[in-house]
Amino acid sequence: MDAEGGIRPMEQQAKHGPHSVAPHSLADARERIAKQLAQVIVGQEAVIEQLLISLFSRGHCLLEGVPGLAKTLMIRTLAGCLNLSFSRIQFTPDLMPADITGTEIIEENKTTGARMLRFLEGPLFAQVILADEINRTPPKTQAALLEAMQERQVTVGRVRHQLPNPFFVLATQNPIEQEGTYPLPEAQQDRFMFKVFVHYPDFAAEVEIARRTTAASSAAVVPVVAPEEIVQLQDVVRQVPIGEHLIRYAVLLVRQTRTGAAGVPDFVQQHLAWGAGPRAVQYMILGGKARALLQGRTHDTIEDIQALAAPVLRHRLVVNFVAESEGVTPDDVIQRLIDTTPTHADDLTRDPRFQKILAG
């Protein structure tokens, strides 16, 4: 363990398992993927990083952005780089659960005349799923994704059908047009590891986009990572050890979002109606491990936890009327929590407010 309560470098643990010898493989994979994506996607480095962190952590992402920001192109290109099967599902108000999971059909044997039920797989049986405008379909169909995202399986009738591995769901929603939409319930939002904001490109990036997309030729990406390698790298992420102090820091950030609990700061009590659950801690720690390896480091740090706090927490916090009237967003609350939470263990144990949380 390091001086700040961090973890031991993974090289020191090479004798403990086969995955410990490949901490830099993830950084190498990132370079290969980024090189291919750069041929098609201009900018959006932060979005791509969060997508890769989620993928290698076995999580899912909810992307929010206005139309025309190449969200679909980004996801399709990423699937091509990873040599994964891709399926786009356009969510509409009349879409039914069987339309995405699949259904059983009666099939007749031409030779014997016998009839039997056969399962016809839906578009959900792919490795990368783009759930386009997920908030435009009713809750019944939205809920059909819950089992798939959490259990990696689909149940039709009495039969469970395993989904392919790896399995990665990327859902999009439009923050502008809210008429005729069905906002995702908190229980389903909690299944997404990250909520990622896709912003407008800067001036230089938009100039380059205009140049590329109006030219006669277009770049093509080639697969640079095999599905089997992705599964192995996902295992490597979980092999990264983590210091007790980093775990306690992540837990402290999350516990401070729960209104009514001892030690919760006044600005949280004032602006939040509901806080995050334990799944937020799990995703923050897993994401920190993946982020460290993607950057070529063999251990994660406080900065990794802080960098992922917003995408992990923003869709798990429910602001109240006071916050909405004052223009306070979940990201504002998260940043203030980061600013007011000490990073050293000694500072935490000496603070009376944090002593109440640690004793809870």
N, C-alpha and C positions, 0 to 999 in steps of 0.2 A: 504494500500500500504506500502511496506517495505521501508527501508532507501535508497535502491538503485533504487527505482522506480519500484519494483517488484509487486507481487500480494499479496492479503490477503490469508492466508491459507483457504482451502476449508471448513474446519470444522466451520469457522466463518460464513459460508454462508448456513449452513444446513437448515435454515428456508426458503431458497429461492427456493428449488426445490427438487424432489425426488432423483435426481442423485447425489446430493452433499454428501450423506451419504455413498457413496461407493468409496472413492478415492483410497483405498488400494486393491480393488478387482482386479485391473489390475496387480498389483505386484504379487498377489496370483496366477492369471492366468499365469503370466510369469513363475513362479516357477514350476507350474504343466507342462507347455509346455516344459520348459528346461529340466526337469527330463526325459520326454519321448524322446525328441530329443537326449539327451546324450547317450541313449541306441544304437542309430544307427549312429549318426553324431559325429565325433571326431573334436574338435576345432571349428573354424569358429564362435566364439562367437560374433564378431562384425557384421558379415553378418546376423546372426540370429536376433540380436537386431534390425538392420535396417529393416529386413523383418517384424518383429512384430510391430515396430513403424509405418511402412507404412500400415499394415493391420488395426491396430486400429485407424488410421487416415483416413481410407477410400481412401487410395492411391494405386498406382501400382508401381512395381519395374522393372527396367532394370538391369539384372545381366550380367557382362562381366567377362569372365575368360576362360582359356584354357580348352580343353577337359580333362575329367577324374578327375575333382575336386568335383564330387558328387553333382552338382547343381540340376540335376533332382531328385536324391534320397532325397536331402534336402527338396525340394518343395513337393514331394509326401509324405514324412514323416510328414511334417508340416500339410498338408491337413488331414492326418490320425489323428493327435493329436487333430485337431479342429473339427473332425467329419463333414468335408465338402466334398461335391462331387468334384472329381478331373478329369480334362481332359487334356491330353497332345496333342498338335497339333505340328506336325513336319512340319515346314515351308520349302517348296521346290519351285524351280522356276516355276513349273507347277500348283501350288496351286491356286485355284480361290476363290473369295470372298464367293460364295455360299457353298464352301466346308467347311467353318468354321461357317458361320452364319446360314445356313440351306436354304431350298428351298421349294417352293410350288409344290405339286404333285397332279395329278388327281386321285381321288379315286372313284371307282364305288360301289354303294350300291347293294349288291348281291340280295336283296329282290325286290327292285323297279327298279333296272337298272339305277337309276339316277346317274349322275356324279357330283362331286363337288371337289373344291380345298381344300386340307388339307396341313397345314404347317408342314414340317418335320424338327424338330430342329437339328441344327448342333452341333458340339462339344463345341461351345462357350457357350452353355447353361449348364454350371457347375459353381460351386462357386469358385473354384481355377483353373485358366487356366495357363498352362505352354506353352507359345509360344516359342517353341524351335528353336533356330537359326532364329530369326525373320528377320534378314537382308539377308536371302537367298531367300526371296520371293519378287516378284515385288511390286512396290508402290501401285498398285490397290488393292492387297490383304492386304498389310499392313494397308491401309486406312480403310479397313473394321473393324478394331479394334477401330478406333477413336470414333465412336458413342457409341460403347459398353463401352469403358473405361470412357467416359465423361458423357454419359446420362444413362448408365445402361440399355440400350434397343437396339434392333435391328429392323430396318425397312426393310421389304420385301414387295415389291409392294407398296400398300397403307396402310399396316397394321403394327402397331408397336407392337413388342413383348417384354415384360418386362423380364429382366434377373433376376436370383435368387439373393437374398440378404442374406448374404454378397456376394460381387463379387470382386475377387482379381486376377489381371493379373500379372504374372511374366514372363517376356520375357528374353531370353538369347541370347547372341551373342559372337562369337569367335573373339578375337582381332588379331589372327595370320593369318588365311586364309581369305584374302580379295578378291581373284579372284572369279568372278562370283557372287558377293554379291551386294545388293542394300542398301547402307547406309540409315538409317532412317532419313527422313527430320526433320528439327528443330521443325516444328509444331507438329510432332508426338512424338518426344523426350520430348517435353514440357508437354505431358500428363502423363509422368511418374514422380511420386513424387521423387524417388531416382534413381540414377545410382550407383549400388553397384559393387565394384571390389571384385572378389573372387580370393584370392591369394593361392599360394602353402602352404601346411601345414608345420609347423616347424618339426624338427627332431623327437621329442618325439611323436607328433601327428601322423606322418607318420608310426612310428613303431607300434603304437596302431592300426592304420588302417590296416596295413599288418596282424597283429595278428587276428583281428576280422574277416576280410573278407576271410581269408583262413581257418577258423575253420569250424567244421562240423555243428554247430548250429548257428542260427542268432536270434537276439532279435526282438520282435514284439511290436509295440506301440499300445496303446489303446486310444480311445478318452477321453480327459480330459476337454474339453470346448465345450459346445453346440453352434450351430449357433445362437440361440436366445441370449445367453450370450454375444457372440461377438458383436451383434448389440447393446445390452445395453451398453457394454463397449465403443463402438464407440461413443455413445451418451454422456457418461461420459467425454470422452476426450474433447468434444466441450464445456462442462460446465465449464471447468477450466478457471477462469478469468486470465487476463494477464495485467501487468502494462504498462502504456503508454511508459515508457522508453524502455522496451524490444521491443515493436512494432517499435518505432523509430530507435532502433539499427538495427533490421532486415532490415528495409527499407533502412537505410544508407548503409549497406553492399551491397544490391542489386543495389542501384542507382549508387554506385561507379563503377559498371561494365559497365556502358553505356557510350561508347566513345563519345566524342564531347560535353558532358554535362558539365556545370559549376561545378568546384570543383573535378572533376575526377582526380585521381593521375596520374603522368606521366607514371609510369610503366604499368598502364592499357591502356593508350593511345598508348603506344609503342607495346603492345603484344596482344591486343584484337581487333577483327574486329566487334564483336557484343556482347551485354550484355544480361542480364536476364530480364524477364518481371515480372509483378505483381504476377503471379502464384508462382514464387519462394518465395516471401514473405509469401504468404498464407501457403505454404507447410512447410516453416521454422518454422512458429509460431505453426501450428498444430502439427508438429513433435516434437517441444519442449515440448508441453503439454503432448503428449503421452510418450515421454522419461521420463519426470518427474514422471508420474504415474507408469510407468513400474519399476522405481527404488524406488518406495514407498514414493515419495515426493508429497505433495499437491500443490506445486507451481513450476513453471519453472524458470530458471535463465539464465544469460548471457551464462554460460557454455553450456547449452542445445542448444542455438542458434548456438554457435561456433562449437559444435560437429557435427551438422547437415549441416553446411554451405557447406562442400565439396560434400556430396552425393546429395544435392539439386541443387547445382550450376554447377557442373562439366560438365553436359551434356547440359547446357543452355548457356555456354560461347563458343564463336567461336574464336579460336586463329588465328592470321594472319601469314603471311609468315615469318616475323621477329621472332616470337616466335617459330615456327617450326624449323627454321634454328639454333636457339640458344638452342633448346631442352627444352623450357619453356612450361609446361603443364598447363591446367586450374587449377589443384590442387595447383601448385606453386603460381599462381596469387591469388587464394582464401586464401591461408595461409598468403600471404603477406598483403592482405586486413585485415585479422583478426589481424595481428601483428601491423598494423598502424592505426587501428580504436579504439579510446578511448572507454572505457566501462562505464565511468561516464558522466552524463549529463552535468555537469559543464565544463568538458574538451572539450566536443563537441561544446558548445556554445561559448567558448573562442577562438577556432581555426578558423582562417579566411577561410581556405579551406572548412571546414564543414559548416561554416555560409552560404557559397554560395549554398551548397547542401540543407540546411534547408530552404533557401529562394526560392528554385526552385519550 
